[in-house]
Amino acid sequence: MPGVGTRRDITINRHFPVLLDISRLISRVHLPQMTGIDRVEMAYLDWGMSSDAPFHAVVRLVDSVAVLDRQGVHQILDRLMGRVEWGTKDLRAFAGLKLPDLRRRAEADVRRIAVAKIKEDQVGDIALGDAIYLNVGHFIQSRKFLLSFSGLKVHLVHDLIPLDYPQFQKSGTVPKFEADMRRVAAVSDLILSNSKATADRVAEVFGSWGSVAPVSVAHLGVSFPHFERKATISKAPYFIAIGTIEPRKNYDFLLDLWEELAGDPDRWPPHLHIVGRDGWADKALFRRLKVAETKGWLSIHSDIDDAQLWSLLSGSGGLLFPSHAEGFGLPGLEAKALGIPVICPELDVHKELLGDYPVYASTTDRYQWITAIQRLVDRSKTRSDIQSDGRLNDVPIWSDHFRTITAEIEKLR
């Protein structure tokens, strides 16, 4: 999971100590691409390190819990960003033989660098002052851990999609997700949400479980990597879809559209780029994708970095975003930051964050999508520039996010 040079515009200082949970980042070091939630945890890691106030990180390992001080976090950050190679496996790494090799190497480095290695119910024994425990990665610690920590506990909930749309989830994952969220509801002193749409749903569900923790909205920021900007090639405009390949992202719908376009000799389809790693999906979808790649109008990118993604997005005729549900919808904001058109269904979160910027189209109406795509093809042939400054396009930035969460935490202290 090597990072790239990314500008997060984090300018808000803090005056309270933080214990940030980075278990998710360590658990996913073997994967080639970061998800949206991974990026959020990385942004919080940058924010924590940007202040002089005390900062520690905690990682749940296969056999223990490790605590890192600021110097240790810096060493781990170097590895996460690809500036330093992960080390060799230690003896304890063999306790996790089923884990990917790179993750076992990462956990070994965490053990070597940690200032404390403890059992999950001993975190309260570590001298962390009045640190705020922050978990923003949906990688929820055990009840023993959470009850052992005596300070304020803050969780960021990105969505409750597994509860609301169980039909789009991998078999067996919904009960675990619900158990995790029930722990969050039971122990949190503050719950953060990435959108009002998510916050309203969290307040409703958690309230029904007896939670009295306040729920605050803090829109996530859009990060701007250093990338090579492209202008759309007028003779061959292309479109892009971004997101893990799974049923919720509705890639079947895009394949239906492109197959219909390909069947019309007067409307040979523009090229479609899908950027996302394989998630869980039935074999039929993966077969369709493989067949489509042989037709000449589809390319799948499962291992490109942020700079390559933004370069590809910046030259596209538009972002196609037909998801059934989203908690935040970061790709839409990234496209808006670049002035790239967006076609998406009229989800509450899109209306909240994108306003009237996208072309809204129902995923039950293929004709509406095909018409919108054709209009963007025509527009791409005459477009000669792109919007380069996201602030001009009114997208949220990280300094605003951290200003909000800092103020909310200060209210509790």
Secondary structure, DSSP 4 states (H G I P E B T S, - for coil): -----EE--------S-EEEE-HHHHHTTTSSS--HHHHHHHHHHHHHHHSSS-EEEEEE-SS-EEEE-HHHHHHHHHHHTTSS------GGGGGGTTS-HHHHHHHHHHHHH-SEEE-TT-GGGS--TTPEEEE-SS-PPPHHHHHH--S-EEEEE---HHHH-GGGS-TTHHHHHHHHHHHHHHH-SEEEESSHHHHHHHHHHHHHTT----EEE-PPPPPEE--------TTS-EEEEES-BSGGG-HHHHHHHHHHHHT-TT-PPPEEEEE--B-S--HHHHHHHHHHHHTTSEEEESS--HHHHHHHHHTSSEEE---S--SS-HHHHHHHHHT--EEE---HHHHHHHTTSSEE--TT-HHHHHHHHHHHHHHHTT-------GGGGT---HHHHHHHHHHHHHHH-
